[in-house]
Structures are given as structure tokens and as C-alpha cells.
Amino acid sequence: MQIQPDPPDRILRIKTVLARTGLTRSTLYRKMEAGTFPKNTRISTRCTGWRETAIAEWMRNPTPDGTGNGPA
């Protein structure tokens, strides 16, 4: 049996991230600033995106502090 390599980590654009998370654009950027949402990655001069694995991980544990314990 041959082991299949992991597929490459896709870069998601903002519309896809907003649709998957249910966040508004302003809430997403506010959470990024607070450090409770994954940072975006620069794709080109005027284009950014988020790693699909980072968004999936955040969606499994979206608590404000990222620990799963909720607000202090």
C-alpha cells in the first residue's frame, strides 16, 4: 500500500473565510488584532489570504483566548 502525501495547504481569500466562520469583516480584523484569530498571509502586493489549516483549527477552538477555557 502506498502512502498518499498530505494535500498542500490552500490559501483562502477573505470572502471564503467570512463564509466559513460566519464572522463579519470588522470582527475578523478585530480578532486578528487581539491575537484570537489566525494572521493573514501576503500572497502578492495587494492580496492576502489565510491558510486553510489555520482556519480549520480556529473553528475547532474559537474561544476568545484560544485555550478552550472561554473568557477569564
C-alpha positions as CSV (number, residue, x, y, z in Angstrom):
1,M,0.0,0.0,0.0
2,Q,1.3,3.4,-1.0
3,I,1.0,6.3,1.5
4,Q,-0.6,9.4,-0.1
5,P,1.1,12.7,0.8
6,D,-0.9,15.4,2.6
7,P,-2.5,17.8,0.1
8,P,-0.9,21.2,0.1
9,D,-2.3,23.8,2.5
10,R,-4.7,26.0,0.4
11,I,-4.8,29.8,0.8
12,L,-8.4,31.1,1.4
13,R,-9.5,34.6,0.4
14,I,-11.5,36.8,2.7
15,K,-14.9,36.0,1.2
16,T,-14.4,32.3,1.8
17,V,-13.0,32.8,5.3
18,L,-16.0,35.0,6.2
19,A,-18.5,32.4,4.8
20,R,-16.8,29.5,6.7
21,T,-16.5,31.3,10.0
22,G,-19.7,33.4,10.0
23,L,-17.8,36.4,11.1
24,T,-18.1,39.9,9.7
25,R,-15.1,41.6,8.1
26,S,-14.7,44.0,11.0
27,T,-15.0,41.3,13.6
28,L,-12.4,39.2,11.8
29,Y,-9.8,42.0,11.8
30,R,-10.6,42.9,15.4
31,K,-10.0,39.3,16.4
32,M,-6.7,39.3,14.4
33,E,-5.6,42.5,16.2
34,A,-6.5,40.9,19.6
35,G,-4.5,37.8,18.7
36,T,-7.5,35.5,18.8
37,F,-7.7,34.7,15.1
38,P,-5.0,33.5,12.7
39,K,-3.0,36.2,10.9
40,N,-3.3,36.5,7.2
41,T,-0.6,35.7,4.7
42,R,0.5,38.0,2.0
43,I,0.0,36.4,-1.4
44,S,1.1,39.4,-3.6
45,T,1.4,43.2,-3.3
46,R,-2.4,43.8,-2.9
47,C,-3.6,40.3,-2.0
48,T,-3.8,38.4,1.3
49,G,-5.3,35.1,2.4
50,W,-5.5,32.7,5.3
51,R,-4.1,29.1,5.5
52,E,-7.0,26.7,5.3
53,T,-5.5,24.6,8.1
54,A,-5.2,27.6,10.4
55,I,-8.9,28.5,9.8
56,A,-10.0,24.9,10.4
57,E,-8.0,24.8,13.7
58,W,-9.6,28.1,14.8
59,M,-13.0,26.7,14.0
60,R,-12.4,23.7,16.2
61,N,-11.5,26.0,19.1
62,P,-12.8,29.5,18.5
63,T,-12.8,30.7,22.2
64,P,-11.5,34.2,22.8
65,D,-8.3,33.1,24.5
66,G,-7.7,30.2,22.1
67,T,-7.3,27.7,25.0
68,G,-10.8,26.2,25.1
69,N,-11.4,27.6,28.5
70,G,-13.5,30.6,27.5
71,P,-13.2,34.1,28.9
72,A,-11.3,34.5,32.2
